[in-house]
Amino acid sequence: MLSLLLAGWLAFAAPPALEVDMLSGERLQGELVELTETQLVLKSGTDSRAIPLAQVLELRQPRPPVPIPKGPRVELTDGTRLACRDVTVTRDKAVLVLHGETEIPLPANRLASIRLGESTPALDDAWKELAARESKSDLLVIRKEDVLDFVPGVIGEFGEKLSFLVDQEELPVAREKVYGLIYRRRNTPAAKNTLSVGLATGDQLKATEVLYAEETFRVKLAGNTELRLPAEQVVSLDLSAGKVKYLSTLEPREVTQVPFFDLPREVERDRSLLGTPLTLGGRVYARGLGIFPQTRLKYRVAGEYSRFRAVAGIDDLAPRLKTSVKLQVLADKRSLFEAELAPGEAPKVLDLDIAGARDLEILVDFGADQLNIGDFLDLADAKLTR
């Protein structure tokens, strides 16, 4: 159905090779043979192995990126992003027409935004800023050279023309005049334990079920719409919902910090204290925390998780000075890990048993040198798992 969505893809005669990240921290490699509601079958050489999905966090099969076909780019309230050939919206219903003519009907209140204009780095940044802002009105976004402006109002029907209500007056707007539409945030119920499917175009699908057989993924979206995707169009499948929580997405119950010369020292989320990607031992991590010495973080885990996993060390980009940081991890005041970390040393891999623990504490302090120069601690890939 989506044969034209990713035109120019190479054909693959064999099932896709992929990496499988397990809840245990183990990483497997092989060819995906089958994916059912309860397990996946992975083939390595002549051996096949059935793996329960409850033990799997993520599947990845690296593919080169492909251009996004021209047309509207739609984002839904659940985070689904789709490149479309066309979009129409009536009072309470939207229809997304994908490249390949597949139609996805859905309630209009599931629309978060529709972007019609071209993409450039400057316009991408401006669009993200507008989409993230709090607004009690819908936004009609227009482009003025490399600047995006907007008019607040109420978005009506959308087809060849747009019906837009401003101050109780309905204005017809030509479609070619519109850069994009951003809908005010609506209280739509979030689907539980959804699966995230990543496509090589950068699109993302939030699915309720994903199956695989005979080199084809069957992806069921909310509302029971089913898409059939050739194996080469899918680059990732995130199964972690309900199984893992990254510390960078959680708010600590308590934060205690000692200022450095009265300057605030915030904990950095998903980047180092240098403002760069978290990098340890030559590997870049997408998730984690950057933490200064003399910081205490306390999280309420309420006995819901069994393991705390992370990779700890001084960021690779920190100056190689004779300094060190002390890291301690406690569960219900019981010390589970304690070590001093210095620049240039191999990072420490933490895999700690927190089963039944009510609170998790992260303590970071000066090392034996008692200096605060180059103490750029990364707690990379820090996560709680069930």
N, C-alpha and C positions, 0 to 999 in steps of 0.2 A: 504493500500500500504506500510505502514511503520511498519507492524506488528512485524518485527524482530528488528526494530531500538532500541527499549528499552526492550529487552527480560528480563523477570523476574518481570515485573511490576505486581502489584496486580490488579485484576479486580474490578471495582466499579459498583455496580448495580444501584446506584442513580446518578442523575446529580451532577456535582462537586460543593461542597460548596466553596464559594469564598468571597473575600473582594473587594469592589468597592470604589475607591477614586474619589470623585467628584471635579469638578472645584471650587465649593463653599467652599471646605475644609471638607465637611461632608464625613464620611466613612460609607458605608452600608455593610451588610452581608446577605448572603442567598445562594440559589441554582440558578445556571444559567439554565434557561429554553430555551432561544433562543437569538441569536444575529443576527441582520440583518444589512443592509447597513446604517440604520438610528437610530436603537434603540436596547436596550437589555431588556429582560424580566427577572426580578429577583423575585424568590419566597422565602418568609419567612413565615414559618408555613403554614397556609392555604391561605395567601394573596399573590397575584402576582402584580408586579408593572412594568410598562413599562417606561423606562428611555431613553430620547434622548441621542444619543452618543455625541452630541455636548457638553453635560454637564459632560462627563466622562473623567477622566485622565488615570486611570489604573485599570486593573483587576488582582487579584492575587489569586491563589489557591495553597497554600503550599503543596509540595510533597517532600518526601525524595529523595535526589540525587541518581542517578543510574550511574553505570560505563559507560564510553564511549566505544562503541564497537571498536575493533581493526580495523585499516584501516586509510587511509589518512584523515586529517582534513583540510578542505578548508575554507578560508576566502575570501569573495568577496569585491569589492570596496565599496559596500553600507553598509558594516558591517555585512552581513550575515555570520554566522559560521555554518558549517555542518560537521558531522562525515559521511564519505563515505565508501562504500565497495571498490570502485575503482574510478579512475579518468583517463581520456585520454584527451590529448590536441593535436589538429592539428594546422595548421597555423593560422586559425582565428576562430576556434570553440573548445569549451570544452564540455565534457559530464561527469556529476557527476552521479555515480551510487550509490544510497543510500542503506542502509541495508533494505532489503525488495524488492529490484530490481527496485524501481522507478528510472527513468532516468530523469535528468534535463539537457537539452541542453541549452547552452548559449554562447554568444560571448566571445572569449578568453580574450578580453580586460577588462572583468569584474572580472578577477582573481586578487586577491591581494597577496595570498600566498597559498602554498600547503605544509603541514607538514606531513612527512612520518614517522619520528623517534619517539621513545617513549618519554613520558612526565615525567619529574621529576621537583621538585621545582627549582633546579639550571638551568636546561635546559630551563624551562619555562621563567625564568628571562632573560636568554641570547637570547632566541628567540624573546621576546617582544622588547628587545633593538635593535636587528637587524631589525625587522619589522618596527620600528619607525624611523630609520635613513633615512636621505635624501640621495638618490643615483640616479645618471643618468643612471645606468645600472641595469639589473636584477642581482640577487644574487643566486648563487648555494651554498647552505649551507651544510657543512659536519661536522661530529662529530668526535672529538678526545678526547676519554674518556668523561669527564664531561665539555668539552669546545667545543663551536661551532666556526668554522672558515668559511670563505666564499671566493668564487672566483667571481669577477664581470664579466659580459658578457651579452649575449643575449640568453634567453631561447627559444628553438625551440619546435619541436614536443615532446610529452611526452606520452609514453606507457610502453611497457616492458623495453625500453631503453629511455634515454633522449638525445636529440640533443642539444648541447650547443656550442655557438659560442664565441670564445675568440680570440681577435686580428685578426679577419677575418678568423680564422681557425675553422672549425666545428669539434667538438669532440664528439664522442658517449660515453655516461656515463651509466654504469649499474645502474639500479634503486636501487638496494640494497646498493649502495655506497652513495646514496643521503639521507641526513637527511631532507632537505626541499628546497623549491623554494620560493623566494620572488621576486615579480615583481615590477619593478620601478613604481612609482605613475603615473597614467595616467589620462588624462583629460576626464573622463567619466562623463556625466551629472548626477547630483544627483536627485533621485526621490523626488517629493514634497509630504509632509504630509504622509510619510510612517509610517506604523505601525510596532512595534517591538514585536515579539512573542518569549518568553523565554521557552525553553524546560528543562526538569529535568536533562538532560545530561550536561547542561551548554551551549548547542548550542543556537543560536539566528537566527531568520529569520526576514528579512526586507520584509514586505508584502505590497501590494497595496490594499488588501481587505481581511478581515477575517469574516467568517460567522460561526454560530454554530446552530446545530439542531440535535436531536436524539443522543446526547452524542458524537458527532463528530465535530471537527473543520475543516473547509475548508479554507485553506490558499493559497491565490493567490500571487505568486512571480512576480517580474518584468519579462516581456516577456510572461505573461499569463500562466506560469506553475502553476498547482494547486496541492497541497498536501492535503491529508485527514489524519487527526491526531486524534486518540482516545483521549477523554477528559483527561485521566490521564497522557498523555504525555506533556501537556501544563501547565506551572506553572505561566505564566504572559502574559499579553497583554497590551502594552503601547500605549495609544491613545493620548498622550499629544502633538504630533507634531503639531505645529502651534497654540497651545492653551496656552502654558506655556514656559517661559524662566527662567532658573535658573541663579542667579547673578554670580555663580561661573563659568559659561560658557561665560560670557560677559566681554568685556574689558571696564573699566570705561573711560568715556570721559576725566575726570580729577582725579588725585590722589594727595592729599596734606598730607604730614606727617612731624611731628617734630621728628628728630632722638633722641634716648635715649643714652646719652653720645657718640654722633657721630656714633652710631651703626645703620645700616639700620634695619628697622622693616617691613618686607614684609607682606602683607595680604596673609593669607593661604587659598587655595581653597580646599574645600571638606575634610578638616581636621582642627583640633584645632591648636592653637598656641603652644601647647605642642607636636605637631606632631602625635597626636593620633586621632582616629575617633571622630567626633563631638558628644558629649554626654551631654544631658540635661535631668534632672528629671528621670534618669535611662533609657532613650531611646537613641539609637544610630541613628544618621542621616547620610545618604549617601551623601547629598548635603548641601552646605552652605559655610560660610566664617568664618575664625578666624581673629579678628581685634584687634590691639593694640590701647590704648588711643592715642589721638592727631592725629587721622586719619580722613580724609574727602574723601569720594568717591562720584563722580558725574556720573550718567548714563543718557544718552540720550534715553528716552523712546518714544518720538515723538508722543504722544497721541495714541499709538497703543495698550495700555493695560488698563484694568479697575481696577485691584486690585494688591496690593503688600502684600504678605503674608510671614511670617517668624515666627520662635520661637527664642526668644532672652534670653540669660542668661549667667552666668559665668559657664564655663565647669565643669562638675562633678569632674574631676580629678585635678582641681586647688586647691591649698592649701586654707583651710578655715581660711582666715585672715580677720581682720576688715578693709576691703577695699571695694571700689565700683567703678563702671564705669557708666558714663553718656552716654546714647544713644538717639539720636534724628534723626527722619526721616522727610524729607521735600519734597514736590512736588512743583516745581516752586517757591521755597523760602517760601512756606506756611507750617508751622509746622503741621504734622499729628500725631506725637507720640513723647513723651519725658518722660524719666524715668531714675532713678538710679537703677542699678542692682548690687546685692551683692552675694558673694559665699553662697551656701546653700539655697538660696531663690528659690521658684518655678519659672520656666521660664515664661516669658511673651509671650503670643500669639498675634501676630500682624495680623490684617486683615484690610488693609487701602484702602480707595477709592482714586485712582489716575486717574480716568477717565479724559481724555483730557489733562493730564499733559505732558509737554514737557521734563522736567528734574526731575530726582529723586536723592536726596542727602542722604547719610548716614554719620552722624557725630558721632564720638566716642571720648570721652574725659575722663579725670580723674573725679571721683566723688568728693564729698565734702571733702574727706580726702586728695585729691591732691597727692596721692601716686601711684607708678607704680609697686606695688608688688602684684602678683597674679591676675592682671587685664586681665584675659584670656577670652575675650568676644567671645561667639559663636553666630553667626547669622545663625541659622540652618534652612534648608529647605527654604531658601530665594528665592522667585520666583515671577515673574510677570505673571499674567494671563489675558486673554482677557475677 
